[in-house]
Amino acid sequence: MPAVTDFDLKTLQDELSACGIYPSHAARLLRAFYDSAGTVDLLSLPLGKALHQKLRTDLAPRQSKVIAKHQSADGTLKLLIEFTAGGAVETVLMPAFRADRAAGCISSQIGCAMGCDFCASTRHGLERDLTAGEIVEQFLHLKEQASLASRRMTSLVFMGMGEPMHNLDAVIAAIQRIARPEMGNLGFKAITVSTVGVIRGIEQLAEASLGVHLALSLHAPDDQTRARIVPTARKYKVADIMAAARGFQERTSRIVNIEYCLLAGVNDSDDQAHELAGLMNGFRAHVNLIPYNAIGSGISGTIYQRPSLQRMERFMQILRENNVVAHFRRTRGDDVNAACGQLRETRLVQLVSAR
């Protein structure tokens, strides 16, 4: 049975019209549904007997539920969301500095095929792509949790499980439902899509002209180091990825974020900081330095460590001395295993142990 989140305004109007129901009801239904984060009793709305009957028999209000919830001491809330079609993903609500605002992080796939050695999401491989409706439901769960905490969602990033560019059609459809005023009303400028560097996906996202932001998970300034920790580097070279990111920024006028997870003894040397600064020459992008959130051993068996504070500060100093706009991303949820994939992995271990 399809859910409300499987439709945008036009497709829901068409669906209702085909059933002999006034298509004008579609806008009222969607507005009430998204305003309430999907919690409104649709049968309580003045939508007419025919549409009420359809809602009872042919249109589900939800296709997901929260099956686990972990809250960090810093206020970060991590949800494990299970879908009626099978599988579960992680989504995260992060309190902003302002007491009335929050940011969200959602997933585009169940699992991940990218094989990044320092990320927990990829350790069980890719299970399947999410539908646009399943992606939207993560946003609604986060919006509901933000409201319960007297906050409102003001930004959303596709930085959870999966590679968004490998499920781009569903991601774009979900963004349109989340951002458009007649539905989620978050706004396109409030959304960032992350990628490990799938060049054609970056180009297609630019061509879609959504007005969203791009985050590039670079993690190393050279092909050799990057191939060690990000296997896709064997296909997508640093120079080509950076060219695609520059092209995205030129076409969309949206500042690109370069994500760089600092791993002790792997990508945190002075020489690598200088090399990264060289890549940024003439590129008005922002570099986000991310202190590594430990997950145990990677796929290769390597156990990565977070660099010392002094080493990370030295890396930052070199970038800024070379006129690179760089900041540390504040770590979130370390005490509840909030790195991508950790909550789902814990759940999988529990299920296996229970058999």
C-alpha positions in Angstrom: 0.0 0.0 0.0 1.5 3.4 -0.9 1.9 6.0 1.8 1.3 9.8 1.7 5.0 10.4 1.5 5.1 8.5 -1.8 3.3 11.4 -3.5 4.1 15.0 -4.4 1.3 17.5 -5.0 0.9 16.7 -8.8 0.9 12.9 -8.4 -1.5 13.0 -5.5 -3.9 15.2 -7.5 -3.7 12.7 -10.3 -4.3 9.8 -8.0 -7.4 11.4 -6.5 -8.7 12.5 -9.8 -8.4 8.9 -11.2 -10.6 7.8 -8.3 -13.2 10.4 -8.9 -12.1 12.5 -5.8 -11.7 16.2 -6.1 -8.0 16.8 -6.7 -8.2 20.1 -4.7 -8.2 17.9 -1.6 -4.6 17.0 -2.3 -3.1 20.3 -1.2 -5.1 20.4 2.0 -4.1 16.9 2.9 -0.4 17.4 2.2 -0.3 20.7 4.0 -1.9 19.3 7.2 0.2 16.1 6.9 3.6 17.9 6.6 2.7 20.6 9.1 2.1 18.0 11.7 5.2 16.0 10.8 2.9 13.2 9.6 1.2 12.8 13.0 -2.2 14.2 12.2 -5.2 11.9 12.0 -6.0 12.3 8.4 -9.6 11.0 8.9 -10.2 14.0 11.2 -9.7 16.4 8.3 -12.6 17.8 6.3 -11.7 15.9 3.1 -15.0 14.3 2.2 -16.3 10.7 2.5 -14.7 9.4 -0.7 -11.2 10.5 0.3 -11.7 9.2 3.9 -12.5 5.8 2.5 -9.4 5.8 0.3 -7.3 6.7 3.3 -8.8 3.8 5.2 -8.1 1.2 2.5 -5.6 2.4 -0.1 -3.3 5.1 1.4 -1.2 4.6 4.5 -0.2 7.6 6.6 3.2 6.1 7.4 5.6 3.4 6.1 8.1 3.6 8.9 8.6 3.6 12.7 11.3 4.4 15.2 12.6 1.2 16.7 15.5 2.6 18.7 16.4 6.0 20.1 19.6 7.1 21.7 20.3 10.5 23.1 23.7 11.9 23.8 24.7 14.1 26.7 25.3 16.9 24.2 21.6 16.7 23.1 22.2 14.8 19.8 19.4 12.3 19.2 20.0 9.3 17.0 17.1 7.3 15.7 16.9 3.9 14.1 14.0 3.8 11.7 12.5 0.6 10.3 10.5 0.5 7.1 7.5 -1.7 6.2 9.3 -2.7 3.0 12.2 -4.0 5.1 15.4 -2.8 6.5 16.4 0.1 8.8 18.4 3.3 8.6 19.9 5.8 11.0 18.9 9.5 11.1 20.2 12.1 13.5 18.8 15.3 15.1 21.4 17.8 16.3 20.6 20.8 18.5 21.8 24.0 17.0 23.5 26.8 19.0 20.2 28.6 19.1 17.9 27.0 21.6 14.9 27.0 19.2 16.6 25.3 16.2 17.9 21.9 15.1 19.7 20.3 12.2 19.0 16.9 10.8 21.1 14.2 9.1 19.4 11.5 7.0 20.2 8.4 4.9 19.7 7.7 1.2 20.4 3.9 1.3 20.2 1.0 3.7 23.8 0.2 4.2 26.5 1.5 1.8 28.6 0.0 -1.0 31.4 2.6 -0.9 33.7 0.7 1.3 35.2 3.6 3.2 37.5 1.9 5.7 36.8 4.3 8.6 33.0 4.3 8.3 30.7 1.8 10.1 27.9 2.2 7.5 29.8 0.2 4.9 30.7 -2.8 7.0 27.6 -4.8 6.1 27.5 -3.7 2.5 24.6 -2.2 0.6 21.1 -3.7 1.3 19.0 -1.5 -1.0 18.2 2.0 -2.1 15.5 3.9 -0.2 12.5 5.3 -2.0 11.8 9.0 -2.1 9.0 8.4 0.4 11.2 6.5 2.8 13.8 9.4 2.7 11.0 11.9 3.4 9.8 9.9 6.4 13.2 10.3 8.1 12.7 14.1 7.8 9.2 13.8 9.3 10.5 11.8 12.2 13.2 14.4 12.9 10.7 17.2 12.6 8.5 15.5 15.1 11.4 15.0 17.6 12.5 18.6 17.1 9.0 19.8 17.9 8.9 17.7 21.1 12.1 19.5 22.1 10.6 22.9 21.3 12.9 23.3 18.3 12.3 23.6 14.6 14.3 22.0 11.8 16.3 24.7 9.9 18.8 22.5 8.0 19.2 19.0 6.6 22.1 17.1 5.3 22.3 13.9 3.3 25.3 12.6 5.3 23.9 9.4 6.8 24.1 5.9 5.4 24.6 5.4 1.7 26.0 7.4 -1.3 23.3 9.9 -2.4 24.6 10.1 -5.9 23.9 6.3 -6.4 20.3 6.9 -5.6 20.0 10.4 -7.0 16.5 10.2 -8.6 15.0 9.3 -5.3 17.1 11.9 -3.4 16.0 14.7 -5.8 12.4 13.6 -5.5 12.7 13.6 -1.7 14.4 17.0 -1.6 11.5 18.5 -3.6 8.9 17.2 -1.2 11.0 18.2 1.8 11.8 21.7 0.5 8.7 22.9 -1.3 6.4 25.3 0.5 3.3 23.2 -0.2 4.9 20.2 1.6 7.9 20.1 3.9 8.6 23.8 3.5 12.2 23.5 4.7 13.6 25.4 1.7 16.2 24.2 -0.9 19.0 26.4 0.6 18.7 24.6 3.9 19.6 21.2 2.3 23.1 19.8 1.7 23.9 16.6 -0.3 27.1 14.8 0.5 29.1 12.5 -1.8 32.4 10.7 -1.7 33.1 12.1 -5.2 30.8 10.5 -7.8 31.5 12.9 -10.6 28.5 12.2 -12.8 26.3 12.6 -9.8 27.8 15.9 -8.9 27.1 17.1 -12.5 23.5 15.8 -12.4 22.8 17.5 -9.1 24.0 20.8 -10.6 21.9 20.2 -13.7 18.8 19.7 -11.5 19.1 23.4 -10.5 17.6 22.7 -7.0 19.6 25.4 -5.2 20.9 22.9 -2.7 24.5 22.7 -1.3 27.1 20.1 -2.0 29.5 18.5 0.5 32.5 16.5 -0.9 33.9 13.9 1.4 37.5 14.2 0.3 39.5 12.9 3.3 42.9 13.0 1.6 44.6 15.4 -0.8 46.4 12.7 -2.9 45.2 9.7 -4.8 47.4 7.2 -3.0 46.3 8.0 0.5 42.7 8.4 -0.6 42.6 5.0 -2.3 43.8 3.5 1.0 40.8 4.7 2.9 38.2 5.5 0.2 38.1 2.7 -2.4 36.2 4.7 -5.0 39.4 6.8 -5.3 40.6 4.1 -7.7 37.9 5.3 -10.1 37.6 9.0 -9.3 40.9 10.9 -9.0 41.3 13.8 -6.7 42.0 16.3 -9.5 38.8 15.2 -11.4 36.6 15.3 -8.3 37.8 18.8 -7.4 37.2 20.0 -10.9 33.6 18.7 -10.6 33.1 20.4 -7.3 34.4 23.7 -8.7 32.0 23.2 -11.7 29.1 22.7 -9.3 30.0 25.9 -7.4 30.3 27.9 -10.6 27.0 26.7 -12.0 24.9 26.9 -8.8 26.6 29.8 -6.9 26.5 27.5 -3.8 29.6 27.3 -1.6 30.9 23.7 -1.6 31.9 22.1 1.7 35.0 19.9 1.6 34.8 17.3 4.3 38.1 16.0 5.7 38.0 13.3 8.5 41.4 13.5 10.3 42.9 10.0 10.9 46.1 9.8 13.0 49.2 8.9 10.9 47.1 8.6 7.8 46.1 12.0 6.4 47.1 14.5 9.1 50.7 15.4 8.3 52.0 18.9 7.6 52.8 17.9 4.0 49.2 16.7 3.5 47.9 20.0 5.0 50.0 21.9 2.5 48.8 19.7 -0.3 45.2 20.2 0.6 45.8 24.0 0.7 47.1 23.7 -2.8 44.0 22.0 -4.0 42.0 24.9 -2.5 43.9 27.6 -4.3 41.5 29.9 -6.0 38.5 27.8 -4.8 36.1 29.7 -2.4 35.0 26.5 -0.7 34.9 25.7 3.0 37.0 22.9 4.5 35.4 21.1 7.4 37.9 19.2 9.5 36.3 16.3 11.3 37.9 14.7 14.3 37.5 10.9 13.8 34.8 9.2 15.7 36.2 5.7 16.5 34.3 2.7 15.2 36.8 -0.1 16.0 38.4 -1.9 13.1 37.6 -1.0 9.5 36.9 -3.5 6.7 40.7 -3.8 6.2 41.2 -4.6 9.9 42.9 -1.3 10.5 42.0 0.4 13.8 42.1 4.2 13.2 42.6 6.8 15.8 41.8 10.4 16.2 44.9 12.7 16.0 46.0 14.6 19.1 44.5 18.0 19.6 47.9 19.6 18.9 48.2 17.7 15.6 44.7 18.7 14.5 45.4 22.4 15.4 48.6 22.4 13.5 46.8 21.0 10.4 44.2 23.8 10.8 47.0 26.4 11.2 48.6 25.4 7.9 45.3 25.7 6.0 44.6 29.1 7.5 48.1 30.3 6.8 47.4 29.5 3.2 44.2 31.5 3.2 41.9 28.4 3.2 38.5 28.9 5.0 38.6 26.0 7.4 36.8 25.0 10.6 36.6 22.1 12.9 33.2 20.3 12.9 32.1 19.9 16.4 31.9 16.2 17.2 28.4 14.9 18.2 27.1 11.9 20.1 30.4 10.2 20.9 28.9 8.7 24.0 26.0 7.0 22.0 28.1 5.7 19.1 26.8 8.4 16.8 29.2 7.7 13.9 27.4 6.7 10.7 26.3 3.1 10.8 27.0 2.4 14.5 23.4 2.2 15.8 22.3 0.0 12.9 25.3 -2.2 13.4 24.5 -2.6 17.1 20.9 -3.6 16.2 22.1 -6.2 13.6 24.4 -7.7 16.3 21.5 -7.8 18.7 19.3 -9.6 16.2 22.0 -12.2 15.3 22.7 -12.8 19.0 19.0 -13.4 19.7 18.7 -16.2 17.1 
